[in-house]
């Protein structure tokens, strides 16, 4: 028991020393956040057959493991600063089951196919602010204004967000 307490005391002392002595950790929080944003930014992250953290086209997440303070400052940035594009709605469902509620709530941007617009997993994205819908059905979603408006309205209602930014693209 005493060894465990000694270990915890050493870790606390090390964390405090890092905060006081590290040039990086003494930078203003706003500047550190900007640095971390660049470090974890991939713009579009595909979600599909394997976990997105293991993909080669996604920035390495080692910054999240440097120290406790950096982890606390950066752990949600990959979710809030990237747009996620699931291969299909099933991939999104699996991906969401592997995330903590805080990670899911941090997701702000998603790209989906028009056929996936009414699916239940999208309802879990409570922090969503931007949805880019790619229409591959008959091409009428973006070209017929009434269909595009109806699609946008159904997403707003389903996601409970009338300030949602929705872009519909024929692809």
C-alpha positions as CSV (number, residue, x, y, z in Angstrom):
1,X,0.0,0.0,0.0
2,X,2.8,2.4,0.9
3,X,4.5,1.7,-2.5
4,X,1.3,2.6,-4.3
5,X,1.0,5.8,-2.4
6,X,4.7,6.6,-3.1
7,X,4.1,6.0,-6.8
8,X,1.1,8.3,-6.9
9,X,3.0,11.0,-5.0
10,X,5.9,10.7,-7.6
11,X,3.4,11.0,-10.5
12,X,1.8,14.1,-9.0
13,X,5.2,15.7,-8.4
14,X,6.2,14.9,-11.9
15,X,3.0,16.4,-13.4
16,X,3.4,19.5,-11.3
17,X,7.1,19.8,-12.3
18,X,6.1,19.4,-16.0
19,X,3.5,22.2,-15.7
20,X,6.0,24.5,-14.1
21,X,9.1,23.7,-16.2
22,X,7.9,22.8,-19.7
23,X,8.2,25.7,-22.2
24,X,5.3,24.2,-24.2
25,X,3.0,23.9,-21.2
26,X,3.7,27.4,-20.1
27,X,2.3,28.8,-23.4
28,X,-1.1,30.4,-23.2
29,X,-3.9,27.8,-23.5
30,X,-5.2,29.5,-26.7
31,X,-1.9,29.1,-28.4
32,X,-1.5,25.4,-27.3
33,X,-5.0,24.7,-28.6
34,X,-4.1,26.1,-32.0
35,X,-1.0,23.9,-32.1
36,X,-2.9,20.8,-31.1
37,X,-5.6,21.6,-33.7
38,X,-2.9,21.5,-36.4
39,X,-1.5,18.3,-35.0
40,X,-4.7,16.3,-35.1
41,X,-6.4,17.9,-38.1
42,X,-7.0,15.6,-41.1
43,X,-10.0,17.5,-42.6
44,X,-11.9,14.4,-43.7
45,X,-11.6,11.2,-41.8
46,X,-13.1,8.1,-43.4
47,X,-14.9,5.6,-41.1
48,X,-15.0,2.1,-42.5
49,X,-13.5,-1.3,-42.3
50,X,-10.9,-0.4,-39.6
51,X,-10.6,2.0,-36.8
52,X,-9.8,5.5,-37.9
53,X,-6.9,5.9,-35.4
54,X,-5.2,3.1,-37.2
55,X,-5.4,4.5,-40.7
56,X,-2.3,5.8,-42.3
57,X,-4.1,8.9,-43.8
58,X,-5.0,10.1,-40.3
59,X,-2.5,12.1,-38.2
60,X,-0.8,10.1,-35.5
61,X,-2.4,10.6,-32.1
62,X,0.8,10.4,-30.0
63,X,0.2,14.0,-28.9
64,X,-2.7,12.7,-26.8
65,X,-0.2,10.5,-24.9
66,X,2.5,12.9,-24.0
67,X,1.3,13.9,-20.5
68,X,-1.9,14.2,-18.6
69,X,-2.3,17.9,-19.2
70,X,-1.9,17.5,-23.0
71,X,-4.3,14.6,-23.0
72,X,-6.9,16.6,-21.2
73,X,-6.4,19.6,-23.6
74,X,-6.5,17.5,-26.8
75,X,-8.6,14.4,-26.3
76,X,-11.7,15.8,-28.0
77,X,-10.0,17.8,-30.7
78,X,-9.8,15.0,-33.3
79,X,-13.6,14.7,-33.0
80,X,-14.5,18.4,-33.0
81,X,-12.0,19.5,-35.7
82,X,-12.5,16.9,-38.4
83,X,-15.4,15.9,-40.7
84,X,-16.2,12.2,-40.6
85,X,-17.3,10.3,-43.6
86,X,-18.6,6.8,-42.9
87,X,-18.3,4.2,-45.6
88,X,-22.0,3.3,-44.8
89,X,-24.5,3.7,-42.0
90,X,-23.4,0.3,-40.5
91,X,-19.8,1.6,-40.2
92,X,-21.1,4.7,-38.5
93,X,-23.0,2.5,-36.0
94,X,-20.0,0.4,-35.2
95,X,-17.8,3.4,-34.9
96,X,-20.2,5.2,-32.5
97,X,-20.4,2.2,-30.2
98,X,-16.7,2.4,-29.8
99,X,-16.7,6.0,-28.6
100,X,-17.4,7.6,-25.3
101,X,-20.4,9.9,-25.0
102,X,-18.1,13.0,-24.8
103,X,-16.4,11.9,-28.0
104,X,-19.7,11.5,-29.8
105,X,-20.9,14.9,-28.5
106,X,-17.7,16.5,-29.8
107,X,-18.4,15.5,-33.4
108,X,-19.5,18.6,-35.3
109,X,-19.2,17.6,-38.9
110,X,-20.2,14.6,-40.9
111,X,-20.5,13.6,-44.6
112,X,-23.1,11.1,-45.6
113,X,-24.8,9.6,-48.6
114,X,-28.4,10.7,-49.2
115,X,-29.7,7.2,-48.6
116,X,-28.3,7.3,-45.0
117,X,-30.1,10.6,-44.1
118,X,-32.9,8.9,-42.1
119,X,-30.9,6.4,-40.2
120,X,-31.0,6.1,-36.4
121,X,-27.2,6.4,-35.7
122,X,-27.3,10.0,-36.9
123,X,-29.5,10.9,-33.9
124,X,-26.7,10.2,-31.6
125,X,-24.7,13.1,-33.0
126,X,-26.1,15.7,-30.6
127,X,-23.3,18.2,-31.2
128,X,-23.5,18.1,-34.9
129,X,-23.3,21.5,-36.7
130,X,-22.5,20.6,-40.3
131,X,-23.8,17.9,-42.5
132,X,-22.7,17.4,-46.1
133,X,-25.0,15.1,-48.0
134,X,-23.8,13.5,-51.2
135,X,-26.7,12.5,-53.5
136,X,-26.1,9.6,-55.8
137,X,-29.7,8.4,-56.1
138,X,-31.4,10.0,-59.1
139,X,-29.7,13.3,-58.9
140,X,-32.9,15.1,-58.0
141,X,-32.0,15.9,-54.4
142,X,-29.9,19.0,-55.2
143,X,-31.4,19.9,-58.6
144,X,-35.0,20.0,-57.5
145,X,-35.2,22.7,-54.8
146,X,-38.3,21.1,-53.1
147,X,-36.5,17.8,-52.6
148,X,-33.3,19.4,-51.3
149,X,-35.4,21.6,-48.9
150,X,-37.3,18.5,-47.7
151,X,-34.1,16.6,-47.1
152,X,-32.6,19.4,-45.2
153,X,-35.7,19.9,-43.0
154,X,-35.9,16.1,-42.2
155,X,-32.3,16.2,-41.1
156,X,-32.9,19.3,-38.9
157,X,-35.9,17.6,-37.3
158,X,-34.2,14.3,-36.8
159,X,-31.0,15.9,-35.3
160,X,-33.0,18.5,-33.3
161,X,-31.0,21.4,-34.7
162,X,-32.6,24.2,-36.7
163,X,-29.2,25.9,-37.0
164,X,-27.7,23.0,-38.8
165,X,-25.6,23.8,-41.8
166,X,-26.5,21.4,-44.6
167,X,-24.9,21.2,-48.0
168,X,-26.3,18.8,-50.6
169,X,-24.1,17.8,-53.5
170,X,-24.9,15.6,-56.5
171,X,-22.1,13.2,-56.9
